Amino acid sequence: MNNEKDNGLSFTRLIAVIIGSTIGGGIFTSAADMASGGAHTGAVLIGWGIAGVGMLALMMCFFGLNKIRPDLTNGIYSYAGEGFGSFVGFNSAWGYWISALLCNVSYVTLLFGAIGFFVPAFGTGNNILSIVCGSVIIWILNFLVMRGVKEAAGIQIVVTISKLVPIAVFLVAVIFVRAFDPSIFMENFWGDGTVAVLDQVKATTGATVWSFIGVEGAVVLSGRAKRSSDVGKASITGFLGLLAIYVMVAVLSMGVMRPADMAQLGNPQMAGILSAAVGPWGAALINIGVILSIAGALLGWTIIAADCPYSASIQGVFSKIFSKSNAKEAPVNSLYITNGIVQIFLIIVYFQESTYQVFYNLSANMIMVPYLLSAAFYLKVTMNKKGFESIGGTSITKERIFALVGTVYGLWMLYSAGVTYLLISSILYTLGIIIFIKGKKEKNHPIFDKGYEKIIAIALVALAIVSIVMIANGSIGI
């Protein structure tokens, strides 16, 4: 189980992929995004508390599954297929892939919004100049990953170190210039009563999930790890470091500006917060940090997004068209298809004048299903105990608690996301059925293995039709 791969990703590179992919835009915008949703100090702290416990449970689920089922080398989406059948497994893979695509679309708009601070011609990141330049970057990244996943991941180490510097400056500057005001932190701690506390807490979910997307990156790339034992350790190490950073940023931000003022800030909102604390140079520094951060996140998610359908195709979950690779073991067709779809979404961004927040909310909603299914599969594994006899020193009761908490958190994510994004996500999941059917026909297999799979497919199509009708008549919008 611990055999080394000469060309595999080391522990350090796995950590770099996790942090590089996870610290993207969320840390620079989450505090103000929560404020714009009506969340005040108390609700924000509860929201991060829920996310911390829930995401830790999910990480422990991934860690446990990596030990119990090391044969499932494609991580987050192979778990769903093993536990609940081919169609559910496909949807987990499809949801993860689309989430990764939407990550890159949202990152491009935030990237050029940050560049717009220095070069006003880029505006807020969704004008024609931003889309053209963003498209060029997407295809440059395509070329880099074509040269090999290991080489591309190595760049992440340098980028990860670079992006952490402005965040560290934010934390140190706010503390040492004494910009943190306890009276601002405590003012309207639970809000003014116009928004219920539960609704405030629900308003934090999208931002917290978005902030942690990518933390499972080492599990997704577990098939490429140099040592399988590094995968779980890298996931937990990356998670704990990220949680500490996020909570410190949230607490300090709420002591510098009131929620109503933060809600009015433009992207990236951390720039406005630091500017209020130390002056204009703070905004410039944070925008530089965003540019570095997004550059690394775009590379990390290009790797992950391309690897997802490639690995799924190798397993027989996706159509075989995604399985082609080159001499560098880069997933050629998967890369071109993935970035081709990203390109289409970038064109949509321009014509619809869509914002960073629109696409990150969609991305967060798409990944909630794979997260839930992974936790539910681990709960199933802990209940039947199969595989635990092969590893010593593991408490089955403790693992069941992690699995149960992770599953409950997955259900909470779907509940708190709200009806609008649930309906819109159903459209994206329904489109995947076409690829699922194509893959089944290529293997001359029955389309659905079990009766409940057909029921799920019918329900998705029905929800998608309802969603399209409601969007057309203006009943819902994003």
C-alpha positions in Angstrom: 0.0 0.0 0.0 3.0 2.3 0.6 4.9 1.6 -2.5 6.7 4.7 -3.9 6.1 6.0 -7.4 9.3 7.5 -8.8 7.3 10.1 -10.8 4.7 10.7 -8.1 3.8 13.9 -6.1 5.6 14.2 -2.9 4.1 15.2 0.5 5.3 18.8 0.0 3.8 19.0 -3.4 0.5 17.5 -2.2 0.4 20.2 0.5 1.2 22.8 -2.1 -1.7 21.6 -4.3 -4.1 21.7 -1.3 -3.1 25.2 -0.1 -2.5 26.6 -3.6 -5.9 25.3 -4.8 -7.8 26.3 -1.7 -6.5 29.7 -0.9 -7.9 31.4 -4.0 -10.5 34.1 -3.8 -12.4 33.0 -0.7 -10.0 34.4 2.0 -10.0 37.8 0.3 -13.8 38.1 0.0 -15.5 35.8 2.5 -16.0 38.3 5.4 -17.7 40.9 3.2 -19.7 38.3 1.3 -21.1 37.1 4.6 -21.9 40.7 5.6 -23.7 41.3 2.3 -25.9 38.2 3.1 -26.9 39.9 6.4 -24.6 38.0 8.7 -23.3 39.8 11.8 -20.4 38.9 14.1 -22.2 36.2 16.1 -23.5 34.4 13.1 -20.2 34.6 11.3 -18.4 33.0 14.2 -21.1 30.3 14.4 -20.8 29.8 10.6 -17.1 29.3 10.8 -17.5 27.0 13.8 -20.0 24.8 11.8 -17.7 24.8 8.8 -14.6 24.0 11.0 -16.3 21.0 12.6 -18.0 19.9 9.4 -15.0 20.2 7.2 -12.8 18.5 9.8 -15.2 15.6 9.9 -15.1 15.5 6.1 -11.3 15.5 6.1 -11.3 12.7 8.6 -13.7 10.8 6.3 -11.2 11.2 3.5 -8.3 10.2 5.7 -10.2 7.1 6.9 -11.2 6.1 3.5 -7.7 6.5 2.2 -6.5 4.0 4.9 -9.5 1.6 4.6 -9.9 1.7 0.8 -6.5 2.6 -0.7 -7.7 0.8 -3.9 -10.1 3.7 -4.6 -7.3 5.9 -5.9 -9.5 8.6 -7.5 -10.8 9.8 -4.2 -13.9 11.9 -3.7 -15.9 10.6 -6.7 -14.8 7.0 -6.7 -16.2 6.8 -3.2 -19.7 7.5 -4.4 -19.6 5.0 -7.1 -18.3 2.2 -4.8 -20.9 3.0 -2.2 -24.1 3.8 -4.2 -23.7 2.6 -7.8 -22.5 3.7 -11.1 -25.0 6.5 -11.8 -24.5 8.1 -8.3 -20.8 7.8 -8.8 -21.0 9.4 -12.2 -22.9 12.3 -10.7 -20.3 12.8 -8.0 -17.6 12.9 -10.6 -19.7 15.2 -12.9 -20.5 17.6 -10.0 -16.9 17.8 -8.9 -15.7 18.4 -12.5 -18.3 21.2 -13.1 -17.4 22.7 -9.7 -13.8 22.9 -10.8 -14.7 24.5 -14.1 -16.7 27.1 -12.4 -13.9 27.7 -9.9 -11.7 28.8 -12.8 -14.4 31.0 -14.4 -14.9 32.8 -11.1 -11.2 33.1 -10.5 -10.6 34.8 -13.9 -13.2 37.5 -13.1 -11.7 38.1 -9.6 -8.1 38.1 -11.0 -8.8 40.8 -13.5 -10.9 42.7 -11.0 -7.8 42.9 -8.9 -5.6 43.9 -11.8 -8.2 46.6 -12.5 -7.1 48.3 -9.3 -3.8 49.0 -11.0 -5.0 49.1 -14.7 -8.6 50.6 -14.7 -9.1 49.4 -18.3 -9.9 45.9 -16.9 -12.8 47.3 -14.8 -14.4 44.8 -12.5 -13.0 41.8 -14.3 -15.9 41.0 -16.7 -15.4 43.4 -19.6 -14.2 42.4 -23.0 -10.5 43.1 -22.2 -10.6 40.9 -19.1 -12.3 38.0 -20.9 -9.8 38.1 -23.8 -6.8 38.2 -21.4 -8.4 35.6 -19.2 -8.8 33.3 -22.1 -5.2 33.7 -23.0 -4.2 32.7 -19.5 -6.5 29.6 -19.5 -4.8 28.3 -22.7 -1.3 29.1 -21.3 -2.2 27.0 -18.3 -3.4 24.3 -20.7 0.0 24.2 -22.3 1.8 24.1 -18.9 -0.2 21.1 -17.7 0.3 19.4 -21.1 4.0 19.4 -20.1 3.2 17.2 -17.1 1.2 17.2 -13.9 4.3 16.8 -11.7 6.1 19.7 -13.3 3.0 22.0 -13.1 2.4 21.0 -9.4 6.0 21.9 -8.6 5.3 25.6 -9.6 2.6 25.6 -6.9 5.2 25.5 -4.1 6.6 28.9 -5.2 3.2 30.4 -5.8 1.9 29.1 -2.4 4.7 30.8 -0.5 4.2 34.0 -2.5 0.5 34.3 -1.8 0.7 33.7 1.9 2.9 36.9 2.4 0.1 39.5 1.8 -2.2 37.5 4.1 0.4 37.5 6.8 0.9 41.2 6.4 -2.9 41.7 6.7 -2.9 39.8 10.0 0.2 41.5 11.4 -0.7 45.0 10.3 -4.2 44.9 11.7 -2.9 43.7 15.1 0.2 46.0 15.3 -1.4 49.3 14.1 -4.2 48.5 16.6 -6.9 48.9 13.9 -9.0 46.2 15.6 -11.7 47.9 17.6 -13.6 45.7 20.2 -16.6 48.1 20.1 -17.0 47.5 16.3 -16.6 43.8 16.8 -19.3 43.7 19.5 -21.7 46.2 17.9 -24.9 44.5 16.7 -23.3 41.2 17.6 -26.5 39.3 16.6 -27.8 41.9 14.1 -30.6 44.4 14.5 -33.4 41.8 14.4 -34.4 42.3 10.8 -32.7 39.0 9.8 -33.1 35.9 11.9 -29.9 34.4 13.4 -30.5 31.1 11.6 -30.8 32.9 8.3 -27.7 34.8 9.0 -25.8 31.6 9.7 -27.2 30.0 6.5 -25.9 33.1 4.7 -22.3 32.2 5.7 -22.4 28.6 4.2 -21.7 29.5 0.6 -18.6 31.5 1.6 -17.3 29.0 4.0 -17.7 26.1 1.6 -16.1 28.1 -1.2 -13.2 29.0 1.1 -12.5 25.3 1.7 -13.0 24.0 -1.9 -9.8 22.3 -2.9 -8.8 21.1 0.6 -9.5 17.6 -0.6 -7.1 18.1 -3.5 -4.6 15.5 -2.3 -7.3 12.9 -2.1 -8.4 13.7 -5.7 -4.9 13.3 -6.9 -4.2 10.3 -4.7 -3.5 8.1 -7.7 -0.6 10.4 -8.5 0.9 10.5 -5.0 4.4 9.3 -4.5 3.3 7.5 -1.3 -0.3 6.7 -0.5 0.3 7.3 3.2 1.0 10.9 2.4 -2.5 11.6 1.1 -4.4 11.6 4.4 -1.7 13.4 6.3 -1.4 16.1 3.7 -5.2 16.6 3.7 -5.4 17.1 7.5 -2.3 19.3 7.7 -3.5 21.5 4.9 -7.0 21.8 6.5 -5.8 22.8 10.0 -3.6 25.5 8.6 -6.3 26.9 6.4 -8.9 26.9 9.2 -6.5 28.9 11.5 -5.9 31.5 8.8 -9.6 31.9 7.9 -10.8 32.4 11.5 -8.1 34.9 12.2 -8.9 36.9 9.0 -12.7 36.8 9.9 -12.2 37.9 13.5 -9.9 40.8 12.7 -12.0 42.0 9.7 -15.1 42.2 12.0 -13.1 44.4 14.3 -12.1 46.9 11.6 -15.3 47.6 9.7 -19.0 47.2 10.5 -20.9 44.6 8.4 -22.9 47.2 6.6 -19.7 49.0 5.5 -18.0 45.7 4.4 -21.1 44.8 2.3 -20.5 47.9 0.2 -16.9 47.1 -0.7 -15.9 46.0 -4.2 -13.9 42.8 -5.0 -11.6 41.9 -3.4 -13.1 43.3 -0.2 -10.1 42.5 2.0 -8.3 45.3 0.1 -10.9 47.8 1.4 -10.6 46.4 4.9 -6.9 46.7 5.1 -7.0 50.1 3.4 -9.3 51.3 6.2 -6.8 49.9 8.7 -3.5 51.2 7.3 -4.2 53.4 4.3 -4.1 53.0 0.5 -1.0 50.9 0.4 -2.9 48.2 2.1 -5.4 47.9 -0.8 -2.5 47.8 -3.3 -0.8 45.0 -1.3 -4.0 42.9 -1.1 -4.7 43.2 -4.8 -1.1 42.0 -5.5 -1.9 39.1 -3.1 -5.1 38.3 -5.0 -3.2 38.3 -8.3 -0.6 35.9 -7.0 -3.2 33.8 -5.2 -5.5 33.4 -8.2 -2.6 32.6 -10.4 -1.8 29.6 -8.2 -5.4 28.6 -7.8 -6.0 28.7 -11.5 -3.1 26.4 -12.1 -4.1 24.0 -9.3 -7.7 23.8 -10.5 -6.6 23.3 -14.1 -4.7 20.2 -12.9 -7.6 18.9 -10.8 -10.3 19.8 -13.3 -8.5 17.9 -16.1 -7.6 15.0 -13.9 -11.2 14.4 -12.7 -12.8 13.3 -16.0 -9.6 11.6 -17.1 -9.5 9.4 -14.0 -13.2 8.8 -14.2 -12.8 7.7 -17.8 -10.0 5.3 -16.9 -12.4 3.8 -14.3 -15.1 3.5 -17.0 -17.3 6.2 -15.3 -16.9 8.8 -18.1 -16.8 8.3 -21.8 -13.5 6.9 -23.2 -12.9 10.1 -25.1 -11.5 11.6 -21.9 -8.9 8.8 -21.3 -6.3 9.9 -23.9 -2.9 11.0 -22.4 0.4 12.1 -23.9 4.0 11.0 -23.2 4.1 13.2 -20.1 1.0 11.4 -18.7 -1.0 14.6 -19.1 -4.7 14.0 -19.9 -4.8 15.6 -23.4 -8.5 15.4 -24.4 -9.7 16.0 -20.9 -7.6 19.2 -20.8 -8.9 20.5 -24.1 -12.5 19.7 -23.3 -12.3 21.2 -19.8 -10.7 24.4 -20.9 -13.0 24.6 -23.9 -16.0 24.6 -21.5 -14.3 27.2 -19.3 -13.9 29.3 -22.4 -17.6 29.1 -23.2 -18.5 30.2 -19.6 -16.1 33.1 -19.9 -18.0 34.3 -23.0 -21.2 33.9 -21.0 -19.6 36.1 -18.2 -19.2 38.9 -20.7 -22.6 38.8 -22.3 -24.5 38.3 -19.0 -22.2 40.7 -17.0 -21.9 37.9 -14.4 -19.8 38.5 -11.3 -17.3 36.5 -9.3 -19.9 35.7 -6.6 -22.4 34.2 -9.1 -19.9 31.5 -10.3 -18.4 30.8 -6.9 -21.9 30.1 -5.5 -22.6 27.8 -8.3 -19.3 26.1 -7.8 -19.9 25.6 -4.1 -23.3 24.1 -4.7 -22.1 21.7 -7.3 -19.4 20.3 -5.0 -21.8 19.9 -2.0 -23.2 16.6 -3.5 -19.7 14.9 -3.9 -18.9 16.0 -0.3 -22.1 14.5 1.1 -21.8 11.3 -0.8 -18.2 10.8 0.3 -19.2 11.2 4.0 -22.2 8.9 3.5 -20.0 6.2 2.0 -17.7 6.4 4.9 -20.7 6.1 7.3 -21.7 3.0 5.4 -18.1 1.6 5.6 -17.9 2.2 9.4 -21.3 0.5 9.9 -20.3 -2.7 8.2 -16.7 -2.6 9.7 -15.2 -4.2 6.6 -11.5 -3.3 6.3 -11.0 -2.0 9.8 -9.5 -5.3 10.9 -6.5 -4.6 8.7 -5.4 -1.5 10.5 -4.6 -1.3 14.2 -5.2 1.5 16.7 -8.4 2.8 15.1 -11.5 3.3 17.2 -14.5 2.3 15.1 -16.8 4.5 17.4 -14.6 7.6 16.7 -14.7 6.9 13.0 -18.5 6.5 13.0 -18.8 9.9 14.7 -16.6 11.5 12.1 -18.7 9.9 9.3 -22.0 10.9 10.9 -20.9 14.5 11.5 -19.6 14.7 7.9 -22.9 13.4 6.6 -25.0 15.8 8.7 -22.8 18.6 7.6 -23.3 17.6 3.9 -27.1 17.8 4.4 -26.7 21.1 6.2 -24.8 22.5 3.2 -27.6 21.5 0.8 -30.3 22.9 3.1 -28.6 26.2 3.7 -27.7 26.8 0.1 -31.4 27.6 -0.6 -33.8 26.6 -3.3 -32.5 28.9 -6.0 -29.0 27.4 -6.4 -30.4 23.9 -5.8 -32.7 24.3 -8.8 -30.0 25.8 -11.0 -27.6 23.0 -10.0 -30.1 20.5 -11.1 -29.8 21.8 -14.7 -26.1 21.3 -14.7 -26.4 17.8 -13.2 -29.1 16.9 -15.8 -26.7 17.8 -18.6 -24.4 15.1 -17.3 -26.9 12.4 -18.0 -26.0 12.7 -21.7 -22.4 11.9 -21.0 -23.4 9.0 -18.7 -25.6 7.4 -21.4 -22.8 7.8 -24.0 -20.3 6.0 -21.7 -22.7 3.2 -21.0 -23.4 2.7 -24.7 -19.6 2.5 -25.4 -19.3 -0.4 -23.1 -22.6 -2.0 -24.3 -23.9 -1.9 -20.7 -27.5 -1.3 -19.6 -27.9 2.4 -18.9 -29.1 2.0 -15.4 -28.0 -0.9 -13.2 -30.7 -0.4 -10.5 -34.2 0.9 -10.4 -33.4 3.7 -8.0 -30.9 5.1 -10.5 -33.7 5.7 -13.0 -35.8 7.4 -10.3 -32.9 9.8 -9.6 -32.5 10.6 -13.3 -36.2 11.3 -13.7 -36.1 13.5 -10.6 -33.1 15.5 -11.9 -34.8 16.0 -15.3 -38.0 17.1 -13.6 -36.1 19.6 -11.4 -34.2 20.9 -14.4 -37.4 21.5 -16.4 -39.0 23.4 -13.4 -35.8 25.4 -13.1 -35.7 26.4 -16.7 -39.4 27.4 -16.6 -38.8 29.5 -13.4 -35.8 31.2 -14.9 -37.7 32.0 -18.1 -40.6 33.6 -16.3 -38.3 35.4 -13.8 -39.4 33.5 -10.7 -35.7 32.7 -9.9 -32.5 34.4 -10.9 -28.9 34.6 -9.9 
